[in-house]
Structures are given as C-alpha cells and as structure tokens.
C-alpha cells in the first residue's frame, strides 16, 4: 500500500523547504509543527545517525477548514492530524524529495461520507501543492 504522494525536485534542500511551505500555503495549509529530524538525531543519537538520515524535515500541515470538518465528523481523527509533509535529501543525492501523506489513508480507517469528503478535498490540495513544486523548475544559479 502506498501511503504518500512523492515527487523529486532539482533544487537544494533549503529551497525545496521554502517552496514546499509556499505551495502548501497556496492550498490553504499552515504549518503547525516542524520537526528537524537531522538536528534531533544529532542531539539524541549523534552525528553518525544524523549524517545517515541527511537533511530531513517533517512539516505538520493543517488546513483549518478541513480539520474542522474532519473533527466534527469524527473527533478521534485528531490522532491523524496534521497532514505530514516530508522534505528530505540524502547526503549524496542531487535532488530533493517531497512526500505528503495520502489523505485517503483516513478513509481506510473511517468510511464515513464526511471523512471521505474531507480526505478527497485534502488529497486534491496536497497533490496541487506537489504539482506546483514539480512545475517550479530548477534552482536559479
């Protein structure tokens, strides 16, 4: 089972993070949480573990209107929120990968019509954000 939508972009990691934030904002998502996995690994596990993971951030994206509908339909869906979006780049990689959770995973856990409607809308918006990123082109330089 695939549970993410993924693209690779020919831009440096930092620029991919900036572009991802902008593309998500265009689709009505704000960033509620940000986890710098590399920094956390450095602190908790050491440099070797951090270098093994490479540059890696998890952005907890939330569209308040969609979250409100989802929680009204099923309050326990909060355990699946926010929608995580990963931006990562291995040390030897030439491209940066951006992955967004596939909201249809919520539908597999809850088949209610309200949850399906929210998941469909979130899916459309997340895919549009990824499309924006893939169409942005390479870094200027």
C-alpha positions, 0 to 999 in steps of 0.5 A, spaced: 500 500 500 502 506 498 501 511 503 504 518 500 504 522 494 512 523 492 515 527 487 523 529 486 525 536 485 532 539 482 533 544 487 537 544 494 534 542 500 533 549 503 529 551 497 525 545 496 523 547 504 521 554 502 517 552 496 514 546 499 511 551 505 509 556 499 505 551 495 502 548 501 500 555 503 497 556 496 492 550 498 490 553 504 495 549 509 499 552 515 504 549 518 503 547 525 509 543 527 516 542 524 520 537 526 528 537 524 529 530 524 537 531 522 538 536 528 534 531 533 538 525 531 544 529 532 542 531 539 539 524 541 543 519 537 549 523 534 552 525 528 553 518 525 545 517 525 544 524 523 549 524 517 545 517 515 538 520 515 541 527 511 537 533 511 530 531 513 524 535 515 517 533 517 512 539 516 505 538 520 500 541 515 493 543 517 488 546 513 483 549 518 477 548 514 478 541 513 480 539 520 474 542 522 470 538 518 474 532 519 473 533 527 466 534 527 465 528 523 469 524 527 473 527 533 478 521 534 481 523 527 485 528 531 490 522 532 491 523 524 492 530 524 496 534 521 497 532 514 505 530 514 509 533 509 516 530 508 522 534 505 528 530 505 535 529 501 540 524 502 547 526 503 549 524 496 543 525 492 542 531 487 535 532 488 530 533 493 524 529 495 517 531 497 512 526 500 505 528 503 501 523 506 495 520 502 489 523 505 485 517 503 489 513 508 483 516 513 478 513 509 481 506 510 480 507 517 473 511 517 468 510 511 464 515 513 461 520 507 464 526 511 471 523 512 471 521 505 469 528 503 474 531 507 480 526 505 478 527 497 478 535 498 485 534 502 488 529 497 486 534 491 490 540 495 496 536 497 497 533 490 496 541 487 501 543 492 506 537 489 504 539 482 506 546 483 513 544 486 514 539 480 512 545 475 517 550 479 523 548 475 530 548 477 534 552 482 536 559 479 544 559 479 
